[in-house]
């Protein structure tokens, strides 16, 4: 039989449905088990198989309660369960979306078996786990808004039987998921957790690429790759090296050096697939925009938020690179026009941008901000404060996440605070500063930031000052 692809690591049993690491997970019946894994290597798929096997068994005693990061993932998990039920010829009835608690609007996608037991697949709300008995699967655990709370509510549910399975990639060293792993490895495993770990390299060594290539179309470019080439392909496609190490090599990002912890960022992200750009016509709030200026090495990032009920909801993020100023203006000027207030980075080449925008829209609607160490400090802390209080929502996007993570806070030998970021091909923390400027634009009351303001044209004009309309905002700050 001829096989597709150029994989070198061929599974010992080619006919086997599952690879060794998947089989090890499925056959582990420990009461508490945890999978530290790379992305997209078939572990959620394997867990769906095990859920079916447990729930459909004659004499099965427990329902299964599955918690995913969001509604989309909850639906995908139940689809995997339905697929396995069909393959194994199990009598299963798709009950669709079932209301669990009308008052709290909690629902689950439900699959019922002839045994009378059910699999309930839910999104991330920890309260949905409260008061439920039976097995638990906590998928993408570290990505949940509050993993510690989710564990605390889910764990008592297995008191009268069932297993608790945790499956996830990492989300920072301070995340509760990593705390559980460190308990196992460093503190004599007080919870008696059965720990599994599968990196991308582990999966490739056990035949993952071979399996993948049999599923891909014959003309897919990955068919020509061996394991080393595929490894490099995945690595180069990640937002940055930190993302690759965390998402694929099970190495949590260091939250001690980053200004924003992963857990803080994850708690503010919209659900994957959410229509975050759509505004509710009944609650149209004020729009505010922050623009961090770049051209070649760095990006121009324009970040727009809508203020609704004390929340700042991201409605638009534009990332522009290697574009002429006139072409960038075609994208950015409409954003400024519809915004109540816009703050523009007026550092370096940005000063011309700020001048032109103020001339067009007025200095009362466009504020020029020149970045200095002091200014960056005063812009950065409100970002973290808003995110810690969950008063801002941001897109679920790996590049945005990497941009926010790239900022570090350093203390100089003189005791001064500096905010720095490594420059990469994708910019220089431009997303962070775009968001910071948007939050400053929305600040209320409009307290002046202690910054070195960009001099207005009126201040630089050498004619009679009385011939110019010089406002207080234009003359604030030294220059």
C-alpha positions in Angstrom: 0.0 0.0 0.0 1.4 3.4 -1.0 1.3 6.1 1.6 1.3 9.9 1.1 3.9 12.3 2.3 7.6 12.4 3.2 7.4 11.6 6.9 10.3 9.5 8.3 8.8 8.5 11.6 6.2 5.8 10.8 4.0 4.4 13.6 4.8 0.9 14.6 1.2 -0.1 14.0 0.1 1.8 10.9 -3.5 0.5 11.1 -3.9 1.8 14.7 -6.3 4.7 15.0 -4.4 6.3 17.8 -0.7 7.2 18.2 1.1 6.1 21.4 0.6 9.3 23.3 -3.1 9.4 22.5 -3.5 5.7 23.6 -1.6 6.4 26.8 -4.1 9.3 27.6 -7.2 7.2 26.7 -6.2 4.2 28.7 -5.2 6.1 31.9 -8.2 5.8 34.2 -6.7 7.9 37.1 -9.3 9.9 39.0 -7.2 13.1 38.4 -5.2 13.4 35.2 -3.6 16.3 33.4 -2.3 16.7 29.9 0.3 19.4 29.1 0.4 19.5 25.4 1.3 21.1 22.1 -1.5 22.6 19.9 -3.5 20.6 17.4 -2.0 17.1 18.0 -5.3 15.3 18.5 -5.8 15.3 22.3 -9.2 16.8 22.5 -10.3 14.4 19.7 -8.9 11.5 21.8 -10.8 12.8 24.9 -14.0 12.9 22.9 -13.5 9.2 22.2 -13.0 8.4 25.8 -16.1 10.4 26.8 -18.2 8.3 24.4 -16.7 5.0 25.7 -17.4 5.9 29.3 -20.9 7.3 28.7 -22.2 4.6 26.3 -21.0 1.6 28.3 -23.7 -0.7 29.6 -24.3 0.2 33.3 -22.6 3.6 32.9 -23.1 5.5 36.1 -22.0 9.0 35.3 -22.7 11.8 32.9 -19.8 13.7 31.4 -19.5 17.5 31.8 -17.1 19.1 29.3 -15.9 22.7 29.7 -14.3 24.4 26.7 -12.9 27.9 26.3 -15.9 29.2 24.3 -19.1 28.3 22.5 -17.3 27.4 19.3 -15.0 24.9 21.0 -17.9 23.5 22.9 -19.7 22.7 19.7 -16.5 21.3 18.1 -16.1 18.9 21.0 -19.7 17.6 20.8 -19.2 17.1 17.0 -16.2 14.9 17.7 -18.3 12.9 20.2 -21.0 12.5 17.5 -18.4 11.4 15.0 -17.0 8.7 17.4 -20.5 7.5 18.2 -21.2 7.0 14.5 -17.8 5.2 13.9 -18.4 2.9 16.9 -22.0 2.3 16.0 -23.3 3.6 19.3 -26.9 4.5 19.8 -26.7 8.2 20.5 -29.2 11.0 20.2 -28.2 14.6 19.5 -30.3 16.7 21.8 -28.9 19.9 20.5 -28.5 22.9 22.8 -30.2 22.4 26.1 -30.9 25.0 28.7 -29.3 24.2 32.1 -30.3 27.3 34.0 -32.8 29.7 32.4 -32.0 32.4 35.0 -28.3 32.4 34.2 -28.8 31.6 30.6 -26.4 28.6 30.9 -26.7 26.0 28.1 -24.9 22.9 26.9 -24.7 20.9 23.7 -25.9 17.4 24.7 -25.5 13.9 23.3 -27.5 11.1 25.0 -26.7 7.4 24.8 -28.8 4.3 25.1 -27.3 3.9 28.6 -29.4 6.9 29.6 -26.2 8.9 30.3 -25.3 12.1 28.6 -22.3 14.2 27.5 -22.8 17.9 28.1 -20.4 20.2 26.3 -20.4 23.8 27.7 -18.4 27.0 27.3 -16.2 28.5 29.9 -18.6 29.7 32.6 -17.4 27.9 35.8 -20.9 28.3 37.3 -22.2 25.8 34.7 -20.2 23.1 36.6 -21.8 23.8 40.0 -24.0 21.1 41.4 -23.4 18.7 38.6 -22.3 15.1 39.3 -20.2 13.0 37.0 -17.0 13.0 35.0 -15.3 16.3 34.1 -13.2 17.2 31.0 -11.7 20.7 31.2 -10.4 21.4 27.7 -7.9 24.3 27.0 -8.0 24.8 30.8 -5.3 27.5 31.0 -7.2 29.6 28.5 -10.3 29.9 30.7 -10.8 33.4 32.3 -10.4 31.9 35.8 -8.8 28.4 35.8 -8.5 28.3 39.6 -12.3 29.0 40.0 -13.1 26.4 37.3 -11.1 23.7 39.1 -12.6 24.7 42.5 -16.2 24.2 41.2 -15.6 21.2 38.9 -13.6 19.1 41.4 -16.4 18.4 43.9 -18.5 17.1 41.1 -16.6 13.8 41.0 -17.2 13.1 44.7 -19.7 10.4 43.8 -17.8 9.0 40.9 -16.1 10.0 37.6 -12.8 11.3 36.6 -11.4 14.9 36.2 -9.4 15.4 33.1 -7.5 18.6 32.4 -6.1 19.3 28.9 -4.3 22.5 27.9 -1.4 24.3 26.4 0.3 26.8 28.7 -0.7 30.4 29.3 2.1 31.9 31.4 4.1 30.8 34.4 1.7 32.3 36.9 -1.4 30.5 35.5 -3.1 28.0 37.8 -2.5 25.3 35.2 1.3 25.7 35.6 0.9 25.7 39.4 -0.8 22.3 39.2 2.1 21.0 37.0 4.7 22.4 39.4 2.9 20.7 42.3 3.4 17.4 40.6 7.0 17.9 39.7 8.3 19.9 42.6 6.1 19.3 45.6 5.6 15.5 45.7 2.3 15.6 43.9 -0.1 16.2 46.8 -3.2 15.9 44.7 -2.0 12.6 43.2 -2.4 13.8 39.6 -1.4 11.6 36.7 0.6 14.0 34.5 1.1 13.6 30.7 3.3 15.8 28.6 3.4 15.9 24.8 5.4 18.5 22.9 5.3 18.9 19.1 8.7 17.1 18.9 7.2 14.2 21.0 4.2 14.0 18.7 6.4 14.0 15.5 8.7 11.3 17.0 5.6 9.1 17.5 4.2 9.4 14.0 2.1 12.6 14.0 3.3 13.9 10.7 2.7 10.6 9.0 -0.9 10.5 10.3 -1.4 14.2 9.2 -0.1 13.6 5.7 -2.5 10.7 5.2 -5.3 13.2 5.9 -4.1 16.1 3.8 -4.8 16.6 0.1 -2.0 15.2 -2.1 -1.1 18.7 -3.4 -0.7 20.2 0.1 2.8 21.7 0.6 3.3 19.8 3.8 3.3 16.5 1.9 6.9 17.2 0.9 8.1 17.9 4.4 9.9 15.5 6.8 9.6 16.0 10.6 12.5 18.5 10.8 11.0 20.6 7.9 7.5 20.5 9.5 8.9 21.5 12.9 10.6 24.6 11.3 7.4 25.3 9.3 5.3 25.5 12.5 8.0 27.4 14.4 8.3 30.1 11.7 4.6 30.6 11.5 4.2 31.5 15.2 3.8 35.1 16.3 7.2 34.9 18.1 9.6 32.5 19.8 7.8 32.8 23.2 4.5 31.8 21.5 6.2 28.8 19.9 7.8 27.6 23.1 4.5 27.9 25.0 2.1 26.7 22.4 4.1 23.8 21.0 7.0 22.9 23.4 5.2 23.0 26.8 7.4 25.8 28.1 5.3 28.4 29.9 6.1 32.0 29.2 7.9 33.8 32.0 5.3 36.1 33.7 8.0 37.5 36.0 9.6 39.5 33.1 6.5 40.5 31.1 4.5 43.6 32.1 1.2 41.7 31.3 0.7 38.2 32.5 -0.9 35.7 30.1 -3.7 35.0 32.5 -4.6 38.8 32.6 -4.6 39.0 28.8 -6.6 35.8 28.4 -9.3 37.0 30.8 -9.9 40.0 28.5 -10.0 38.2 25.1 -13.2 37.8 23.2 -14.2 34.3 22.4 -12.6 32.9 19.3 -14.9 33.6 16.4 -16.8 36.3 18.2 -18.1 39.2 16.1 -16.2 41.8 18.2 -16.2 44.4 15.4 -20.0 44.6 15.4 -21.6 47.5 17.4 -25.0 47.1 19.1 -27.2 49.7 17.4 -29.1 50.1 20.7 -26.1 51.0 22.8 -23.9 52.9 20.5 -21.2 54.3 22.8 -18.5 56.8 22.2 -15.5 55.7 20.1 -11.9 56.4 21.0 -8.8 55.7 18.9 -5.1 55.3 19.7 -2.5 55.4 16.9 1.1 54.2 17.2 3.0 55.4 14.2 5.4 53.3 12.2 6.5 53.0 8.6 9.0 50.3 7.7 10.7 48.7 10.7 7.7 49.1 13.0 4.0 48.9 12.3 1.4 51.6 12.4 -1.3 50.3 14.7 -4.6 52.0 15.1 -6.7 50.6 18.0 -10.3 51.7 18.3 -12.5 51.1 21.4 -16.2 51.7 22.1 -17.2 52.8 25.6 -20.2 50.9 26.7 -21.4 50.6 30.3 -18.0 51.4 31.8 -16.3 48.8 29.5 -13.9 49.6 26.6 -14.8 47.2 23.8 -12.3 46.8 21.0 -14.1 47.4 17.7 -11.3 47.7 15.2 -7.5 47.1 15.1 -5.5 48.1 12.0 -1.9 46.9 11.6 -0.3 48.8 8.7 3.3 48.2 7.4 5.4 49.4 4.5 2.6 51.8 3.3 3.0 55.3 2.1 1.6 58.0 4.5 -1.1 58.9 2.0 -2.2 55.2 1.8 -2.2 54.9 5.6 -4.3 58.0 5.9 -7.0 56.4 3.7 -7.4 53.8 6.5 -6.8 55.9 9.5 -8.6 59.2 8.8 -12.1 57.6 8.7 -11.3 56.1 12.1 -10.4 59.5 13.5 -13.4 61.1 11.9 -15.9 58.7 13.6 -14.0 58.9 17.0 -14.8 61.4 19.8 -11.1 61.6 20.6 -7.9 60.2 19.2 -4.4 60.1 20.7 -1.5 59.9 18.2 2.1 59.0 18.8 3.9 62.2 17.9 7.4 60.8 18.4 9.9 61.1 15.5 8.0 60.9 12.2 4.8 60.9 14.1 5.0 64.6 14.7 4.0 65.3 11.1 1.1 62.9 11.4 -0.2 64.7 14.5 0.1 68.1 12.9 -1.8 67.0 9.8 -4.5 65.2 11.9 -5.0 68.2 14.1 -5.2 70.5 11.1 -7.9 68.3 9.6 -10.0 67.3 12.7 -9.1 69.9 15.3 -6.7 69.8 18.3 -9.7 69.3 20.6 -10.3 65.9 18.9 -6.7 64.9 18.2 -4.1 64.8 21.0 -0.4 64.5 20.1 1.6 62.5 22.6 5.4 62.4 22.5 6.8 59.2 24.0 9.3 59.7 26.8 10.1 57.2 29.6 7.7 59.1 31.9 5.0 59.2 29.3 5.3 55.5 28.6 5.0 54.8 32.3 1.8 56.9 32.6 0.3 55.2 29.5 1.3 51.6 30.5 -0.2 51.3 33.9 -3.8 52.1 32.9 -3.6 49.3 30.4 -2.7 46.8 33.1 -5.3 48.3 35.5 -8.1 48.0 32.9 -7.1 44.5 32.0 -6.8 43.3 35.6 -10.3 44.8 36.3 -11.5 43.2 33.1 -12.8 46.6 31.9 -11.4 46.1 28.4 -12.1 43.5 25.7 -9.5 42.6 23.1 -9.5 40.3 20.1 -8.5 36.7 20.4 -5.4 37.0 18.1 -2.0 35.5 18.5 -0.2 38.5 17.0 -2.0 40.9 19.2 -1.3 38.7 22.3 2.4 38.6 21.4 2.5 42.4 20.9 1.0 42.9 24.4 3.3 40.3 25.9 6.4 41.8 24.4 6.5 44.8 26.8 8.7 44.5 29.8 9.3 46.8 32.7 12.9 47.4 33.8 14.4 49.5 36.5 17.5 51.4 35.6 20.5 51.7 38.0 19.2 55.2 38.8 15.9 53.8 39.9 13.9 55.0 36.9 11.3 52.8 35.2 11.7 51.9 31.6 9.3 50.1 29.3 11.0 48.2 26.6 10.2 45.6 23.9 12.3 43.5 21.6 12.0 44.7 18.0 10.9 41.9 15.7 9.7 41.7 12.0 6.2 42.1 13.3 7.0 45.4 15.1 8.0 46.8 18.4 5.1 46.3 20.8 3.0 48.5 18.5 -0.2 46.8 19.6 0.5 47.6 23.2 1.0 51.3 22.6 -1.9 51.5 20.2 -4.2 50.1 22.9 -2.5 52.3 25.6 -3.2 55.5 23.5 -6.8 54.4 22.9 -7.3 53.9 26.7 -5.8 57.3 27.3 -8.1 58.9 24.7 -11.1 57.4 26.6 -9.8 58.5 30.0 -12.4 60.4 32.0 -12.3 62.9 33.4 -9.9 64.2 30.8 -7.0 64.6 33.2 -3.9 65.8 31.4 -1.1 63.2 31.2 2.3 64.4 32.4 4.0 64.3 29.1 6.3 66.4 27.0 3.8 67.5 24.4 4.6 67.8 20.7 4.8 71.5 19.9 1.8 72.7 17.9 2.1 74.6 14.7 0.9 77.7 16.6 3.8 77.5 19.0 6.4 76.9 16.3 5.0 79.8 14.2 7.2 82.9 14.3 4.5 85.4 13.5 2.1 87.2 15.8 0.6 84.7 18.3 -2.6 86.6 18.3 -3.2 85.6 14.7 -3.3 81.9 15.8 -6.0 80.1 17.9 -3.7 78.6 20.5 -5.7 76.5 23.0 -4.6 75.3 26.4 -4.3 71.8 25.2 -2.0 72.9 22.4 0.4 74.7 24.7 0.6 72.2 27.5 3.9 70.7 28.3 7.5 71.7 27.6 9.2 71.4 24.3 
